[in-house]
Amino acid sequence: MWIYDSFEGLPEKSDKDRSALGVDFQKGVLVVTKREVKERFLRAGLPVPVIKKGWFADLTEMDLPEKIAFAFLDGDLYESIKDSLTLVGPKMSSGGVMLVHDYNNSALPGVAKAVNEWMQGKDLELRVLGSLMAIELK
């Protein structure tokens, strides 16, 4: 298992993220530390995953495993989700699944915009599960 996070909270919003409902989602909020993440795994009796610190835009394919069967993308904003999909998508195994958090969250409209743009022209099976978008690669 691998975890990727900036550990700096949210980045700056783009125009594609603007929403009257999303006023609380400002730069720097939703901060968690690397130490807190490790401690949560240890308290649950689970092995600590590989943790990579960095913004999605700064990661390269070398920062990811060769193949990915499951990905949970929780970037909250347009650019973060767009960067995540661009980076993770080519590494996904046939039949692999990506879950994108906040797809139906009207406070974070950039997530759906990024997903919808990325999906155009791709052979994918899609399911909306509450605020999650499940994308299965064929």
Residue pairs with C-beta under 8 A, 6 or more apart in sequence:
1 47
1 49
1 50
2 49
2 50
2 51
2 52
2 64
2 65
3 37
3 49
3 50
3 51
3 52
4 51
4 52
4 54
4 56
4 59
4 63
5 32
5 34
5 37
5 51
5 52
5 53
6 53
6 54
6 55
7 31
7 32
7 33
7 34
7 53
8 28
8 31
9 27
9 28
9 29
9 30
9 31
10 25
10 26
10 27
10 28
10 29
10 30
10 76
10 77
11 27
11 55
11 77
11 79
11 80
12 27
13 22
13 25
13 26
13 27
13 77
13 110
14 77
14 78
14 79
14 110
16 78
16 109
16 110
16 113
16 114
17 25
17 77
17 78
17 108
17 109
17 110
18 109
19 106
19 107
19 108
19 109
21 106
21 107
22 107
22 108
22 109
24 107
25 76
25 77
25 107
25 108
30 76
34 51
34 53
37 51
38 48
38 51
41 47
41 48
41 49
42 48
52 59
52 63
54 63
55 80
55 83
56 75
56 80
56 83
56 84
56 87
57 79
57 80
57 83
59 83
59 87
60 87
61 87
61 90
61 91
64 87
64 88
64 91
65 91
66 91
67 91
67 92
67 93
68 88
68 91
68 92
68 93
68 96
69 92
69 93
69 95
69 96
69 97
70 96
70 97
70 98
70 99
71 84
71 88
71 92
71 96
71 97
71 98
71 99
72 98
72 99
72 101
73 81
73 84
73 85
73 88
73 98
73 99
73 100
73 101
74 101
74 102
75 81
75 83
75 84
75 111
76 101
76 102
76 108
76 111
77 108
77 110
77 111
78 110
78 111
78 113
78 114
79 110
79 114
81 100
81 110
81 111
81 114
81 115
82 114
82 117
82 118
85 98
85 100
85 114
85 115
85 118
86 118
88 98
89 98
89 118
89 137
92 98
92 137
93 137
94 137
94 138
95 136
95 137
95 138
96 136
96 137
97 134
97 135
97 136
97 137
98 134
98 135
98 137
99 129
99 132
99 133
99 134
99 135
100 111
100 115
100 132
100 133
100 135
101 111
101 131
101 132
102 108
102 111
102 131
103 111
103 112
103 115
103 128
103 131
103 132
103 133
104 112
104 128
104 130
104 131
104 133
105 111
105 131
112 133
115 133
115 135
119 126
119 135
123 138
124 135
124 136
124 137
124 138
125 135
125 136
125 138
126 133
126 134
126 135
126 136
127 133
127 134
127 136
128 134
